[in-house]
Amino acid sequence: PEDRSGKLSCKLHLQSAFNLQEDRNVPVIAFIGRLAFQKGIDIIESIFGWLMNGDAAGVTGYVQVIMMGTGDERYARFLRDAENNHKGRVASYVGFTPEMEHKILAGADMLVMPSRYEPCGLPQLYAQRYGTVPVVHATGGLKDSVEQYDPFQDSGTGWKFDTADGEGLKYGLWNALNTYKHHRESWDRLVERCMNQDFSWERSAKRYIEICKWAKIDP
């Protein structure tokens, strides 16, 4: 099994770097992507009040959010306003560097990707290796690389939602947050499964060879 001992250190370092309240227990949700309609940043904007204000079950509200990206000025303004309105709970970085991307992925607990379409997608692959659980719209490469969490089978690596809209994202985030807060042992096993995922070229090459062999057997 993968060593998760550095995950908390990464989280506390990330909170300090972004001037968030240093709290080991609060779930940190990340968004990394172009600030464009395709990436669903407007969907995050549409449910932001729901996420930050809290509910009777104690699932939403007690969260931190970090968002990074560059693109449409309208969405960049949303990032800045979100931080200004929730100092210490929300951090925004309008821009992009690979170093910052990996720092965020290493320290966050969840990654949201509500993309309307996504031929491949890389952040959800990086995230899983860092033990950061993906919450994604079930499309393209996101659908292929995230296995739906099943609490009854204790299987899966994240949450997929079928519709790229506010209700879909709420479904994915509420279930992820509820598991993180109220079913912690299940969450820890989920994180371990994420970290044990193998998206290497070696695995892909072996799979390709298998397919070629099957093709020869059954022309």
C-alpha positions in Angstrom: 0.0 0.0 0.0 1.0 3.6 -0.6 2.5 5.7 2.2 -0.1 8.4 3.2 2.0 9.9 6.0 3.0 13.0 3.9 -0.6 13.9 2.9 -1.4 15.9 6.1 1.9 17.9 5.8 1.1 18.8 2.2 -2.4 19.9 3.3 -1.2 22.1 6.1 1.6 23.6 3.9 -1.0 24.4 1.2 -3.3 26.1 3.7 -0.4 28.2 4.9 0.7 29.1 1.4 -2.8 30.3 0.4 -3.6 32.1 3.7 -6.3 29.6 4.6 -7.1 28.7 8.2 -4.8 25.9 9.1 -7.2 23.1 10.0 -6.3 19.4 9.5 -10.0 18.3 9.7 -11.7 20.7 7.2 -12.1 19.1 3.7 -10.1 21.1 1.0 -11.8 21.1 -2.4 -9.8 22.1 -5.5 -10.6 23.2 -9.0 -7.8 23.5 -11.6 -8.6 24.3 -15.2 -9.1 26.8 -17.9 -11.7 29.4 -16.9 -14.0 28.5 -19.7 -17.5 27.3 -20.3 -16.2 23.8 -21.4 -14.6 23.3 -18.0 -17.8 24.0 -16.1 -16.5 26.8 -13.9 -19.9 28.4 -14.3 -21.4 25.3 -12.7 -19.2 25.7 -9.7 -20.3 29.4 -9.5 -23.9 28.4 -9.6 -23.7 26.1 -6.5 -21.1 28.1 -4.6 -23.5 29.5 -2.0 -24.9 26.1 -1.4 -21.4 24.8 -0.8 -20.2 27.5 1.5 -23.4 28.2 3.6 -24.0 24.8 5.1 -26.9 22.4 5.5 -28.8 20.8 8.3 -26.9 17.5 8.0 -23.6 19.3 8.6 -22.2 18.2 5.3 -21.6 21.5 3.4 -20.5 24.8 4.9 -17.4 23.5 6.8 -15.2 23.4 3.8 -12.3 25.2 2.2 -11.9 25.8 -1.6 -8.9 26.5 -3.8 -9.4 27.4 -7.4 -6.7 28.0 -10.0 -7.0 28.8 -13.7 -6.7 31.4 -16.4 -9.1 32.4 -19.2 -12.4 34.3 -19.4 -12.3 37.5 -17.3 -15.8 36.9 -16.1 -14.8 33.7 -14.4 -11.6 35.2 -13.2 -13.7 37.8 -11.4 -15.8 35.0 -9.8 -12.6 33.5 -8.4 -11.4 36.9 -7.0 -14.9 37.7 -5.5 -15.2 34.2 -4.0 -11.9 34.7 -2.1 -12.7 38.3 -1.0 -16.1 37.2 0.3 -14.7 34.1 2.2 -11.3 35.2 3.5 -9.6 32.3 5.2 -11.9 29.7 3.6 -11.5 30.3 -0.1 -8.3 30.9 -2.1 -8.0 31.8 -5.8 -5.0 31.9 -8.1 -5.7 33.5 -11.5 -2.9 32.1 -13.5 -1.2 28.7 -14.0 2.1 27.0 -13.2 2.7 23.2 -13.1 4.4 23.6 -9.8 1.3 25.3 -8.3 -0.9 22.6 -9.9 1.0 19.8 -8.2 1.2 21.7 -4.8 -2.6 22.1 -4.8 -3.3 18.5 -5.9 -0.9 17.1 -3.2 -2.6 19.1 -0.4 -6.3 19.0 -1.4 -8.7 16.3 -0.3 -11.0 16.5 -3.4 -10.7 17.6 -7.0 -13.8 18.8 -8.8 -13.9 18.5 -12.6 -17.4 19.4 -13.9 -16.2 19.6 -17.5 -19.0 19.5 -20.2 -16.6 17.4 -22.3 -13.1 16.1 -21.7 -11.4 14.0 -24.3 -8.7 12.9 -21.8 -8.0 15.0 -18.8 -4.8 14.8 -16.7 -5.5 16.4 -13.3 -7.8 13.5 -12.2 -4.9 11.1 -12.9 -2.4 13.2 -11.0 -5.0 13.7 -8.2 -5.5 10.0 -7.6 -1.8 9.3 -7.2 -1.7 12.1 -4.6 -4.6 10.6 -2.7 -6.9 13.4 -3.8 -10.4 12.1 -4.6 -11.9 13.2 -7.9 -15.5 14.3 -8.3 -16.1 14.5 -12.0 -18.8 14.8 -14.7 -19.0 11.3 -16.4 -17.7 12.2 -19.8 -14.8 11.1 -22.0 -11.5 10.5 -20.1 -13.0 11.5 -16.8 -15.6 8.7 -17.1 -12.9 6.2 -18.1 -10.4 7.0 -15.4 -12.6 7.3 -12.3 -14.4 4.3 -10.8 -17.7 5.2 -9.1 -17.5 4.8 -5.3 -19.8 2.1 -4.0 -20.2 2.1 -0.2 -21.8 -1.3 -0.1 -18.9 -3.0 -2.0 -16.3 -0.6 -0.5 -14.9 -0.1 -4.0 -14.3 2.8 -6.4 -12.0 5.8 -6.6 -14.3 8.8 -6.7 -17.7 10.2 -7.7 -19.1 10.6 -11.2 -22.3 12.6 -12.0 -24.3 12.1 -15.2 -25.4 15.7 -15.9 -23.1 18.7 -16.2 -25.2 21.0 -14.2 -25.6 22.3 -10.6 -27.7 19.3 -9.4 -25.1 16.9 -10.8 -22.2 18.6 -9.1 -24.2 18.9 -5.9 -24.8 15.1 -5.9 -21.1 14.3 -6.3 -19.9 16.9 -3.8 -22.5 16.1 -1.2 -21.7 12.4 -1.2 -17.9 13.0 -1.2 -18.2 15.5 1.7 -20.6 13.2 3.6 -18.2 10.3 3.3 -15.2 12.4 4.3 -17.0 13.8 7.4 -19.2 10.9 8.6 -17.6 7.7 7.3 -13.9 8.4 7.8 -12.7 4.8 7.7 -14.4 4.3 4.3 -12.8 7.6 3.2 -9.3 6.5 4.2 -9.7 3.2 2.2 -10.9 5.2 -0.8 -7.8 7.4 -0.6 -5.6 4.3 -0.5 -7.3 2.9 -3.6 -6.8 6.2 -5.4 -3.1 6.2 -4.6 -2.7 2.6 -5.8 -4.1 3.4 -9.3 -1.7 2.7 -12.1 -2.0 5.0 -15.1 1.6 4.4 -16.3 2.6 3.7 -19.9 3.9 0.4 -18.7 0.4 -0.7 -17.8 -1.0 0.7 -21.1 1.7 -1.1 -23.1 0.9 -4.4 -21.5 -2.7 -3.9 -22.2 -2.0 -3.1 -25.8 0.1 -6.3 -26.2 -2.8 -8.3 -24.7 -5.2 -6.9 -27.3 -2.8 -7.7 -30.1 -2.4 -11.3 -28.9 -6.2 -11.7 -28.7 -6.5 -10.3 -32.3 -4.1 -13.0 -33.6 -6.0 -15.7 -31.8 -9.4 -14.6 -33.1 -8.9 -12.9 -36.4 
